Amino acid sequence: MFYLPFVIIITVILVDQATKHAVLSAIGVGGQPIAVIDRFFYIVCHRNSGAAWGILKNGRLFFLIVTPLLLIAMLAFMLRNRDLLLRIALAFVIGGAVGNYIDRLFAGSVVDFLDFYIFGYNFPTFNAADSSIVLGSALMVIYTLRYKKPPEQDNNGNEGEAGDGAGL
């Protein structure tokens, strides 16, 4: 199971880059959207020079510097941790971050192509790497909730280690 996170990282990067290439080839930036489910889901092709929802627009230099630092930290944390769920969660985040980093490095912006209209609201367009980052983040929340232990209480209902004699 040691290799599973690395398989996930590589798979996410390959799927992300392949889908972006396919969309660029089929539609091209600003091309005609493809209705998958009319009035709900479209394949489009946009360039995003920022992060999610267009924040930090034109922040390419920031992302080119900060992303590798965060990737190194996440990879080191993943390698030191033995919990499979946390390792898988980090692998999805790392794979997605690398996928978007490749776009920023070589094209200056990220290709976004999944476009949803939810209850009439046009949700910000995203890509496979973004989906992977969200999935990994959700798995990290599950990991955190799974291992969060309530503080022990002493016989008087005070938090702390029960029976440790603290405060006496």
C-alpha positions as CSV (number, residue, x, y, z in Angstrom):
1,M,0.0,0.0,0.0
2,F,3.1,2.3,0.2
3,Y,2.9,2.9,-3.5
4,L,-0.9,3.7,-3.7
5,P,-0.5,7.4,-3.0
6,F,2.1,7.7,-5.8
7,V,-0.2,5.8,-8.2
8,I,-2.9,8.3,-7.3
9,I,-0.6,11.3,-7.8
10,I,0.5,10.1,-11.3
11,T,-3.0,9.1,-12.3
12,V,-4.5,12.5,-11.3
13,I,-1.7,14.4,-13.2
14,L,-2.2,12.2,-16.3
15,V,-6.1,12.5,-16.3
16,D,-5.9,16.2,-15.7
17,Q,-3.4,16.9,-18.5
18,A,-5.2,14.5,-20.9
19,T,-8.6,16.1,-20.3
20,K,-7.2,19.6,-20.6
21,H,-5.5,18.7,-23.9
22,A,-8.7,17.1,-25.2
23,V,-10.8,20.2,-24.5
24,L,-8.2,22.5,-26.0
25,S,-8.1,20.3,-29.1
26,A,-11.8,19.9,-29.4
27,I,-13.1,23.4,-28.5
28,G,-10.1,25.8,-28.1
29,V,-10.1,28.7,-25.7
30,G,-13.4,30.7,-26.0
31,G,-14.8,28.1,-28.4
32,Q,-18.4,27.0,-28.6
33,P,-19.5,25.2,-25.4
34,I,-20.7,21.6,-25.6
35,A,-24.0,20.9,-23.8
36,V,-23.7,17.7,-21.9
37,I,-26.9,18.2,-19.9
38,D,-28.7,21.3,-21.3
39,R,-29.1,24.2,-18.8
40,F,-27.0,22.2,-16.2
41,F,-23.6,20.9,-17.4
42,Y,-21.4,22.2,-20.2
43,I,-17.9,21.5,-21.5
44,V,-16.2,24.9,-22.1
45,C,-12.7,26.1,-22.5
46,H,-11.4,29.0,-20.4
47,R,-8.0,30.1,-19.2
48,N,-7.8,31.1,-15.5
49,S,-4.8,33.1,-14.5
50,G,-5.8,33.0,-10.8
51,A,-6.9,30.5,-8.3
52,A,-10.4,29.2,-7.5
53,W,-13.2,31.6,-8.5
54,G,-10.6,33.8,-10.2
55,I,-9.0,35.0,-6.9
56,L,-5.4,36.2,-7.2
57,K,-5.9,36.9,-10.9
58,N,-2.6,37.2,-12.7
59,G,-0.8,35.8,-9.7
60,R,1.3,33.5,-11.8
61,L,4.6,34.4,-10.1
62,F,3.1,33.9,-6.7
63,F,1.8,30.4,-7.6
64,L,5.1,29.4,-9.3
65,I,7.0,30.2,-6.1
66,V,4.5,29.1,-3.4
67,T,3.2,25.9,-5.0
68,P,6.5,24.0,-5.0
69,L,7.1,24.9,-1.4
70,L,3.7,23.6,-0.4
71,L,4.1,20.5,-2.5
72,I,7.4,19.7,-0.8
73,A,5.8,20.1,2.6
74,M,2.8,18.0,1.7
75,L,5.0,15.3,0.2
76,A,7.3,15.2,3.3
77,F,4.2,15.0,5.5
78,M,2.7,12.2,3.4
79,L,5.9,10.2,3.5
80,R,6.3,10.5,7.3
81,N,2.7,9.6,8.0
82,R,1.6,5.9,8.1
83,D,-2.2,6.5,8.0
84,L,-3.5,5.3,4.6
85,L,-6.5,7.7,4.5
86,L,-4.3,10.7,5.1
87,R,-1.7,9.6,2.6
88,I,-4.5,9.1,0.0
89,A,-6.0,12.5,0.8
90,L,-2.6,14.2,0.4
91,A,-2.0,12.3,-2.8
92,F,-5.2,13.7,-4.4
93,V,-4.2,17.3,-3.3
94,I,-0.7,16.9,-4.5
95,G,-1.7,15.4,-7.9
96,G,-4.2,18.3,-8.5
97,A,-1.7,20.9,-7.4
98,V,0.9,19.5,-9.8
99,G,-1.6,19.3,-12.7
100,N,-2.5,23.0,-12.3
101,Y,1.2,23.9,-11.7
102,I,2.1,22.4,-15.1
103,D,-0.4,24.7,-16.8
104,R,0.8,27.8,-15.0
105,L,4.5,26.9,-15.7
106,F,4.1,26.2,-19.4
107,A,1.1,28.3,-20.4
108,G,0.8,31.0,-17.8
109,S,-2.7,30.0,-16.8
110,V,-4.9,27.0,-16.0
111,V,-7.4,25.5,-18.4
112,D,-10.8,25.2,-16.8
113,F,-13.6,23.4,-18.7
114,L,-16.3,21.9,-16.4
115,D,-19.1,24.4,-16.3
116,F,-22.3,23.8,-14.1
117,Y,-25.5,25.8,-13.7
118,I,-26.9,24.9,-10.3
119,F,-30.4,26.3,-9.6
120,G,-29.7,29.0,-12.2
121,Y,-26.4,29.9,-10.7
122,N,-23.4,29.6,-13.0
123,F,-20.9,27.8,-10.7
124,P,-17.2,28.9,-11.4
125,T,-15.7,26.7,-14.1
126,F,-13.1,24.2,-12.9
127,N,-11.1,21.2,-14.1
128,A,-10.0,17.7,-13.1
129,A,-7.1,19.0,-10.9
130,D,-9.5,21.2,-9.0
131,S,-11.8,18.2,-8.4
132,S,-8.9,16.2,-7.1
133,I,-7.9,18.9,-4.7
134,V,-11.5,19.2,-3.4
135,L,-11.7,15.4,-3.0
136,G,-8.4,15.3,-1.2
137,S,-9.5,18.1,1.1
138,A,-12.8,16.3,1.9
139,L,-10.8,13.2,2.7
140,M,-8.6,15.2,5.1
141,V,-11.8,16.5,6.8
142,I,-13.0,12.9,7.2
143,Y,-9.5,11.9,8.5
144,T,-9.6,14.8,11.0
145,L,-13.1,14.0,12.2
146,R,-12.3,10.3,12.5
147,Y,-9.3,10.9,14.8
148,K,-10.6,13.9,16.8
149,K,-10.9,12.8,20.4
150,P,-13.0,14.7,22.9
151,P,-11.0,16.0,25.8
152,E,-11.1,13.8,28.9
153,Q,-12.9,15.2,31.9
154,D,-12.1,14.7,35.6
155,N,-14.7,13.7,38.2
156,N,-15.7,17.4,38.6
157,G,-16.4,17.8,34.8
158,N,-13.2,19.8,34.2
159,E,-11.4,19.3,31.0
160,G,-7.9,17.9,31.1
161,E,-6.5,14.5,31.8
162,A,-8.8,12.8,34.3
163,G,-7.2,12.0,37.6
164,D,-3.9,13.7,36.8
165,G,-4.0,15.9,39.9
166,A,-3.5,19.1,37.8
167,G,-4.2,22.3,39.6
168,L,-3.7,20.8,43.1
